[in-house]
Amino acid sequence: MKTNQIGNSKLHVSEIGLGTMSLGTDRAKAVSLIHEAIDNGVTFIDTADLYDFGLNEEIVGEALRDRRDSVVLATKAGNHFEEGKEGWYWDPSKKHIKGALKDSLRRLKTDHIDLFQLHGGTIEDPIDETIEAFEELKSEGLIIEYGISSIRPNVIREFIKKSSIASVMMQYSILDRRPEEEMLDLLHNNNISVIARGPLAKGMLTDRYDEKIKEDGFLDYSKFDVHETVKQLNEIKGDKRNMTQTALKYALAHPAVATVIPGASRSEQLLANITAQNAPDLTPDEVQKIRDVSKKNVYDKHR
């Protein structure tokens, strides 16, 4: 599978990665799915401490027990929870970030995290303190690189100015083109890579879109809007790609995007996503046609 560099770092990741949030809690099934992904060329695995309150990390760690060197492993922190207690709260403090990293290392059964990410963030956060925590972890060799997972332009700009982040994870798809408004070019110009989550828009950008469309639509789209847009996308894609492949290739078309991380809970979903590696890239003309039939979503300016 084609690989791309994360920022200016030494990390290179498969253009199609695996987001593990939807793996589920059946350990044997989840471990098998991760192994299948690796066997099919996936070298980027993304998890988070909050997913199933640490259980997801434990399952990923079990799956990578003998395959750790085969992947670039990413996880996230910033949502403070305690075992045995309900709920969590946002905590970007240095104390929590460093403590969360140690807990993640234990659950993932590894001595370092390749890409450690802040799992959210607001402009009111103690950003300098947060950055200091990540920089110290990097200097200690406990993490290789760090990034943030955010869709807030004001937060992203602060990290661009003040930190050495290698990546920004953000929701990006044909149905959610907000990053195109002001983020993708800015990040690319600063040698910061985008990790695109949600590239299939909860299944609405797959060949099963009819059964996946929600009654309340998606973002700025009504249910009718989604249906009509995907119908037009099917006409654009022609016979060269299916809808899943078209959606993943669209997200990958911008040079800022290093990898897409569609989730999967079944082998069929995983393999359908991975087939995009063999589909032809979108031409500039096809990219423009897709943009012409989809909405240019706008960020909430208060975020």
PyMOL commands that set and color helices and strands:
alter all, ss='L'
color gray80, all
select helices_A, chain A and resi 27-39+51-63+68-70+94-108+127-139+153-162+178-182+184-189+201-203+209-212+223-237+243-253+267-278+284-293
alter helices_A, ss='H'
color red, helices_A
select strands_A, chain A and resi 3-5+12-14+18-19+44-46+72-77+79-80+89-90+113-118+143-149+167-171+193-197+257-260
alter strands_A, ss='S'
color yellow, strands_A
deselect
rebuild
show_as cartoon
